[in-house]
Amino acid sequence: MRKFKFIISLTTAGWMLLAVCVFISACKEKYVPIINDINPNYLVVDGFINIGADSTIFKISRTFKLESKAVVTPERAAIVAVESDAGQSYILPELPAKPGTYAVPALNLDQSKKYRLRVRTKDNREYLSDFVESKVSPPVELTYDFRHDNLNIYSNTRDVTSKSRYYNYTYTETWQYRTKQLSEWKIENHQLIKRMFPKDDIFNCFHYASSGSINIASTVTLTEDRLADNLLVDIPSTSEKVGIEYSILVKQTVLTKDGFEFYNTLKKNTQNVGSIFDAQPSQLFGNIHCTTNPAEVIIGFISAGTVTEKRITLVANSFPFTFIGPLPDRYCDEQVDTLYISTGEVKRLLTDPTESEYITLYELTGPAGIYAYTATKERFCVDCRLQGGTTAVPPFWIH
């Protein structure tokens, strides 16, 4: 009897193992969602009415199909204006070099007035936002620390009048990086030239990146309108951002309660998703409407006020951790083979500039007249510009 029970137990375990295998195998099947063949073509309005001493900039675009290869669909040739509740109007021309971007220099508007945005598209559809209160942003300070081998940047602010309460942050990061190999020579105008001047440097570059996430904070639950150590970014020691020098420019604006709720909902819908414990997506209601078709959906929330900003620049040799670089290296995953070229081959390239574009000389090595070089597919290991940066040194750089 015991033997019979043992056989049954093995059989049950076998079936359980088979079920698990089938379940795992099923999980590997590619899921292709059914997408309705519609294009809502919603208008998206992104910007801020700056009533202070900085430019007012709005980016206006259209949504596109999920399967579309488009990056952005700018709304061109629109008439865009900022209006006050006292009847003034200020036109925002479209920037020729940036389709769909409308901007005007410092307006220096009256802080006691309310403002709205009016948009008329080239197909004569009109969009109008609600009048919004002007919110003055108090000074912002930045602090940082190093925890768990991360560089952490925090925002800090205080409004003694307690009129702010809802804060919004955007930022631009800048960092210096270098290529794995140093290019010491270049071929230019049929001549072999040693890189000796800053304009020839393709070893050092600077990368710029804007904040890609929503960062809002509130002091409503606090007795004092004071925000302390609000985490903006945390950078691991493996990031190239902390390899040499790093800088961040933070801009702070104050939102109304409705504006804060809009961005909080947008954050939940776009950033806090992915698990069963996250909030479920909900309807997004902005404060801009289509006057020619009230049923049309528009994505955006218009706010007005001043902007305060703060920059800090940090040098890596002052960090309490050692930069170990990306794992693996983001641009040169494998060891680049050292290739050599003779003086005679260089002379041939000097007479054939079209072919010289496909190699980059990076050092003089071995016997006299022998140069090491990289081929086309490996040029990003010696030319930092190919990694998305610029060689122009930022004016705020320390070293």
Protein Blocks (a to p, Z undefined) as FASTA:
>chain_A
ZZmmmmmmmmmmmmmmmmmmmmmmmmmpccddddddbdfkpacddddddfblbdcddddd
ddddfklcbfbdcdehiacddddfeopacdddddfklghiacdddfkpafkbccdddddd
fkopacdddddddddddddddddddeehiacdddddddfklpnopacdddddddddddfb
dcfbdceehiacddfbfklpckbccdddddfbdcdddfklpmbdcdehiafbdcdfkbmk
lmmbccdddddddddfklmmmmmmmmmmmmmgoiakbccddddddfbdcfklmkbccedd
ddedddddddddddfklpcbdcebjaddfklmbacddddddfklmmmmmmmmmlmmmpcc
fbdehjehiacdddfklmmmmmmklnopafbdcfkbfZZ
